[in-house]
Amino acid sequence: MTHDPTRDAQITSSKRPFFIMIGDSPLVISAPHNGVELPAEVASKMCARAELSEDTDWFMRELYEPIARALNATLICGRYSRYVVDLNRPASDESLYPGQRTTGLCPTETFSGEPLYSSVDPLTATEKQARVERYWRPYHQALREELARLKARHGQVLLWEAHSIKSVVPLLFEGRLPDLNLGSFEGHACHPSVERSLTDTWATLQANVPWSFVLNGRFKGGYITRAYGDPSQGVHAVQLELSQRVYLESEASPAWSEGTQERASLARALITALIEGCLTAMSALGGERA
């Protein structure tokens, strides 16, 4: 699909706590951990290391915006660092992976275990709730509205959760992470045919790519995938946790360099094929619900 320049007028003001580009196809791409900004009132409470925002899902907007334009999709990206509030955690802050180490709604340490605050109990319940109201709820309201709008228009809608992570994070998982980590919340977040399209598409592509693939491994889908994926109501959610080694020249020093852009173009082709496989499977459902 060719790019429609009139869509540029639909990109929202940077004053909002998120970026959104509106599309009309039955596809919403959500990148909640894209942001790196720290509001002054938050940064003043944090250690200097927090300003590095080292656990960011680096360059998700740069990676996915060309995909969104080509597929006429809605793209919504977080603007602020996940250290402010994690948009992919429930507002109640309950653990998504009981028994496993993970980060919470308002993280107090980095993925490597380094403290983000100098005090032991840096945030009160009131402060956490204020961050939820100011940053978390607007993102989720926009996401809900887009899913509802596109579902009303098309009957079925695909929510693609766009994430990335360093390939080695010892505190969160053992060894090196597979390159493409797909999650459907063990099949609960999308129709079986949509989930099956992921493995079918990978089977046709794996001989031509140097990457590894897993479905519902360490990352099965975070809060957004679990909360919004409801195939019985025509909303199909899939999360891709992409190892940053796939598209970055250096995970230690992430930069949107010429080399990164070359690697990203290869990643986009594969991601687009996976998304298009899901959309094809979804369109075949018609009015069917799981």
C-alpha positions, -999 to 999 in steps of 0.1 A, spaced: 0 0 0 14 34 -9 19 61 17 -8 86 20 8 120 29 -24 132 45 -18 107 73 10 129 86 -17 154 98 -31 126 120 1 123 140 -7 137 175 9 165 194 41 157 213 25 172 244 6 139 249 23 111 268 23 90 237 28 92 199 0 79 177 -4 77 139 -39 67 128 -45 41 102 -76 24 88 -66 -12 83 -76 -38 110 -41 -35 126 -29 -17 156 8 -18 165 16 -9 201 51 -1 214 47 9 250 84 8 259 96 30 231 100 61 252 131 76 269 119 108 284 119 115 321 96 143 334 116 167 356 96 159 387 103 122 382 140 126 373 146 147 404 139 117 425 160 93 406 197 84 404 217 97 374 218 62 359 180 64 352 187 91 326 204 64 304 170 46 302 191 15 294 161 -9 294 143 9 267 129 -11 237 152 9 215 140 25 183 106 7 181 91 37 164 119 38 138 116 1 132 78 -1 130 67 32 114 76 21 79 56 -11 85 26 8 98 26 32 68 29 3 43 0 -16 60 -21 15 67 -20 6 104 -24 26 136 9 29 155 10 40 191 42 44 210 50 54 246 68 87 249 82 84 285 107 59 299 94 27 313 111 38 345 83 64 350 56 38 347 55 6 328 26 7 303 27 -30 299 20 -38 335 -14 -39 352 -23 -8 372 -27 -31 402 10 -40 399 3 -77 402 31 -100 387 26 -113 352 51 -141 358 46 -154 394 77 -170 408 100 -153 382 119 -122 387 105 -93 368 100 -55 370 70 -38 384 46 -10 375 71 17 387 105 0 385 130 7 413 159 -11 396 173 -17 362 172 -51 344 208 -56 357 197 -49 393 211 -14 397 190 9 418 171 37 401 165 56 434 188 64 463 162 57 489 149 22 498 112 31 495 112 60 470 76 61 460 44 63 480 12 47 468 -1 82 461 29 89 438 24 57 419 -13 64 414 -5 98 401 18 83 375 -9 58 365 -34 87 360 -9 110 341 9 85 319 -6 50 320 -43 57 316 -40 80 285 -20 54 266 -46 27 274 -75 49 266 -61 57 232 -54 20 226 -89 10 236 -104 36 214 -84 26 183 -92 -11 188 -129 -3 192 -130 19 162 -112 -5 139 -132 -35 152 -164 -17 145 -152 -10 110 -137 -44 101 -153 -69 126 -119 -83 135 -87 -65 146 -51 -75 152 -31 -60 180 6 -64 175 26 -57 206 61 -45 195 89 -50 220 126 -56 221 152 -66 247 189 -73 251 197 -109 241 213 -116 275 198 -104 308 210 -127 335 186 -115 362 155 -122 340 164 -153 321 192 -179 317 215 -179 287 208 -160 255 172 -153 244 160 -165 211 159 -138 184 122 -137 178 100 -144 209 63 -146 199 36 -147 226 -1 -153 224 -7 -159 261 -6 -196 254 -32 -192 227 -57 -173 248 -51 -139 232 -58 -148 196 -77 -173 174 -60 -206 169 -57 -200 132 -40 -166 139 -15 -183 162 -9 -211 137 -1 -186 110 30 -175 130 46 -209 129 34 -215 93 50 -182 82 82 -189 101 84 -224 84 85 -207 50 111 -181 60 135 -198 84 158 -212 58 166 -177 46 171 -159 79 199 -163 104 176 -160 134 159 -183 160 122 -183 168 101 -194 198 63 -192 205 52 -188 241 86 -193 256 100 -170 282 78 -142 270 42 -153 265 27 -118 263 26 -90 288 -4 -71 303 -15 -55 270 -16 -88 251 -34 -105 280 -58 -77 287 -68 -68 252 -65 -100 233 -100 -115 232 -107 -136 201 -143 -142 212 -148 -105 207 -128 -102 175 -96 -88 190 -65 -109 183 -33 -100 202 3 -111 195 34 -99 212 69 -99 196 98 -96 219 126 -90 195 162 -96 206 180 -64 200 210 -82 184 187 -87 154 186 -50 144 212 -32 165 249 -31 157 256 -30 194 232 -38 223 256 -21 247 256 12 228 223 13 209 223 38 181 202 43 149 232 41 127 236 32 90 243 -3 100 213 -4 122 191 8 94 204 -20 71 197 -46 97 163 -31 105 152 -34 69 158 -72 71 139 -74 103 110 -54 89 106 -78 60 103 -107 84 80 -89 108 58 -77 80 55 -113 67 44 -125 102 19 -97 105 5 -103 71 1 -140 79 -19 -131 110 -41 -107 90 -48 -133 63 -58 -158 90 -79 -133 107 -97 -122 75 -106 -158 68 -126 -158 101 -152 -134 87 -178 -130 114 -166 -161 133 -156 -158 170 -134 -182 189 
